[in-house]
Amino acid sequence: MAQGTGIICSEVNGRGAAAYEEEPQRRRVAIVGPGSTTRDALPLIGEEQLIKDFFKTRPQHLVSIKCKPYHYADKALILGDAAHAMVPYYGQGMNAGMEDVTLLTSILGQPLPLDEALAQFTEDRWKDAFAICDLAMYNYVEMRDLTKRWSFRCRKWLDTLLFRLFPGWIPLYNSVSFSSMPYSECIANRKWQDGLLKRIFGGSLLAVVLAGSACLVQRFLSPWTVMQSN
Ligand SMILES: Cc1cc2nc3c(=O)[nH]c(=O)nc-3n(C[C@H](O)[C@H](O)[C@H](O)COP(=O)(O)OP(=O)(O)OC[C@H]3O[C@@H](n4cnc5c(N)ncnc54)[C@H](O)[C@@H]3O)c2cc1C
């Protein structure tokens, strides 16, 4: 654990992290007990070492950084977390850093002066870097409480169904985690899907209301129509 990072979201008797400090047995169970997610690492690290390392470091604040530009003339360039640290809820921080390197390598492969190449990097990267910071924050909200809402679960179910029926329909999570779609396009794709579903459901609702109204009109106007014809 010396160089590792980890996140534990838990509540003990409603007192959060304080309970771990006060109740050594509880913290032992949480970290190395049967339900622990670190069990596969235990033989490698050792129980005592893991508990010791875990409590040696104080919890740190999570940060989210959006900045621009990433370069200074032809002198300096920041990549990875230095350029776009984000909250860890999408598990994309390292991937975003790797994407930086891929992009930079491809730009440096072009016959450009270095200052222009670095400026090009900033220009090509900032939208996606900002987007993944937003997505990571959004995923925190999703994990925090959206998953409990029926509307969220319905949407998830619908997304999965549409994905199976039409592989071109890529749900947001899949597009971010399992595709090479740029992060800003993942957001745009999701907005497009939201808009389409709204139009479909809005149209269906309107059709039902119109059909219902037509039935009612038919029903109430019928006697009058019959009287007129008589
Ligand atoms: C809890 C948590 C969970 C995460 N989970 C995931 C995940 O599941 N998937 C994923 O892709 N990403 C995840 N990340 C993000 C990922 O760890 C980071 O995005 C990634 O490590 C960033 O790499 P980096 O090289 O840009 O920065 P860092 O890994 O921070 O490297 C910067 C290095 O610079 C050194 N340094 C700092 N200042 C100086 C200085 N003045 N002089 C010399 N050296 C210096 C530091 O010691 C460090 O070694 C997670 C992050 C956290 C906090």
PDBQT file of the ligand as one rigid body, heavy atoms in Angstrom, charges set to zero:
ROOT
HETATM    1  C1  LIG A 301      -8.885   6.894  -4.645  1.00  0.00    +0.000 C 
HETATM    2  C2  LIG A 301      -8.482   6.935  -6.088  1.00  0.00    +0.000 A 
HETATM    3  C3  LIG A 301      -8.917   5.934  -6.939  1.00  0.00    +0.000 A 
HETATM    4  C4  LIG A 301      -8.573   5.980  -8.288  1.00  0.00    +0.000 A 
HETATM    5  N1  LIG A 301      -9.018   4.994  -9.110  1.00  0.00    +0.000 NA
HETATM    6  C5  LIG A 301      -8.681   5.019 -10.400  1.00  0.00    +0.000 A 
HETATM    7  C6  LIG A 301      -9.111   3.985 -11.284  1.00  0.00    +0.000 A 
HETATM    8  O1  LIG A 301      -9.812   3.060 -10.900  1.00  0.00    +0.000 OA
HETATM    9  N2  LIG A 301      -8.765   4.065 -12.600  1.00  0.00    +0.000 N 
HETATM   10  C7  LIG A 301      -8.007   5.090 -13.079  1.00  0.00    +0.000 A 
HETATM   11  O2  LIG A 301      -7.725   5.125 -14.286  1.00  0.00    +0.000 OA
HETATM   12  N3  LIG A 301      -7.572   6.070 -12.261  1.00  0.00    +0.000 NA
HETATM   13  C8  LIG A 301      -7.881   6.057 -10.931  1.00  0.00    +0.000 A 
HETATM   14  N4  LIG A 301      -7.433   7.036 -10.101  1.00  0.00    +0.000 N 
HETATM   15  C9  LIG A 301      -6.668   8.148 -10.654  1.00  0.00    +0.000 C 
HETATM   16  C10 LIG A 301      -5.219   7.777 -10.914  1.00  0.00    +0.000 C 
HETATM   17  O3  LIG A 301      -4.637   7.254  -9.742  1.00  0.00    +0.000 OA
HETATM   18  C11 LIG A 301      -4.501   9.073 -11.319  1.00  0.00    +0.000 C 
HETATM   19  O4  LIG A 301      -5.238   9.707 -12.323  1.00  0.00    +0.000 OA
HETATM   20  C12 LIG A 301      -3.124   8.789 -11.857  1.00  0.00    +0.000 C 
HETATM   21  O5  LIG A 301      -2.352   8.145 -10.882  1.00  0.00    +0.000 OA
HETATM   22  C13 LIG A 301      -2.476  10.103 -12.249  1.00  0.00    +0.000 C 
HETATM   23  O6  LIG A 301      -1.188   9.856 -12.712  1.00  0.00    +0.000 OA
HETATM   24  P1  LIG A 301      -0.190  11.055 -12.855  1.00  0.00    +0.000 P 
HETATM   25  O7  LIG A 301       1.100  10.432 -13.309  1.00  0.00    +0.000 OA
HETATM   26  O8  LIG A 301      -0.792  12.121 -13.690  1.00  0.00    +0.000 OA
HETATM   27  O9  LIG A 301      -0.041  11.691 -11.411  1.00  0.00    +0.000 OA
HETATM   28  P2  LIG A 301       0.536  11.001 -10.085  1.00  0.00    +0.000 P 
HETATM   29  O10 LIG A 301       0.265   9.534 -10.080  1.00  0.00    +0.000 OA
HETATM   30  O11 LIG A 301       0.017  11.825  -8.959  1.00  0.00    +0.000 OA
HETATM   31  O12 LIG A 301       2.096  11.184 -10.233  1.00  0.00    +0.000 OA
HETATM   32  C14 LIG A 301       2.717  12.415  -9.954  1.00  0.00    +0.000 C 
HETATM   33  C15 LIG A 301       4.085  12.097  -9.377  1.00  0.00    +0.000 C 
HETATM   34  O13 LIG A 301       4.801  13.320  -9.273  1.00  0.00    +0.000 OA
HETATM   35  C16 LIG A 301       5.463  13.328  -8.036  1.00  0.00    +0.000 C 
HETATM   36  N5  LIG A 301       5.712  14.734  -7.666  1.00  0.00    +0.000 N 
HETATM   37  C17 LIG A 301       4.809  15.632  -7.206  1.00  0.00    +0.000 A 
HETATM   38  N6  LIG A 301       5.416  16.804  -6.992  1.00  0.00    +0.000 NA
HETATM   39  C18 LIG A 301       6.690  16.658  -7.350  1.00  0.00    +0.000 A 
HETATM   40  C19 LIG A 301       7.805  17.532  -7.377  1.00  0.00    +0.000 A 
HETATM   41  N7  LIG A 301       7.717  18.812  -7.009  1.00  0.00    +0.000 N 
HETATM   42  N8  LIG A 301       8.988  17.044  -7.802  1.00  0.00    +0.000 NA
HETATM   43  C20 LIG A 301       9.099  15.760  -8.227  1.00  0.00    +0.000 A 
HETATM   44  N9  LIG A 301       8.071  14.880  -8.223  1.00  0.00    +0.000 NA
HETATM   45  C21 LIG A 301       6.879  15.333  -7.797  1.00  0.00    +0.000 A 
HETATM   46  C22 LIG A 301       4.523  12.623  -7.087  1.00  0.00    +0.000 C 
HETATM   47  O14 LIG A 301       5.209  12.134  -5.967  1.00  0.00    +0.000 OA
HETATM   48  C23 LIG A 301       4.009  11.497  -7.986  1.00  0.00    +0.000 C 
HETATM   49  O15 LIG A 301       4.833  10.368  -7.923  1.00  0.00    +0.000 OA
HETATM   50  C24 LIG A 301      -7.768   7.021  -8.768  1.00  0.00    +0.000 A 
HETATM   51  C25 LIG A 301      -7.333   8.030  -7.886  1.00  0.00    +0.000 A 
HETATM   52  C26 LIG A 301      -7.690   7.987  -6.577  1.00  0.00    +0.000 A 
HETATM   53  C27 LIG A 301      -7.203   9.065  -5.644  1.00  0.00    +0.000 C 
ENDROOT
TORSDOF 0
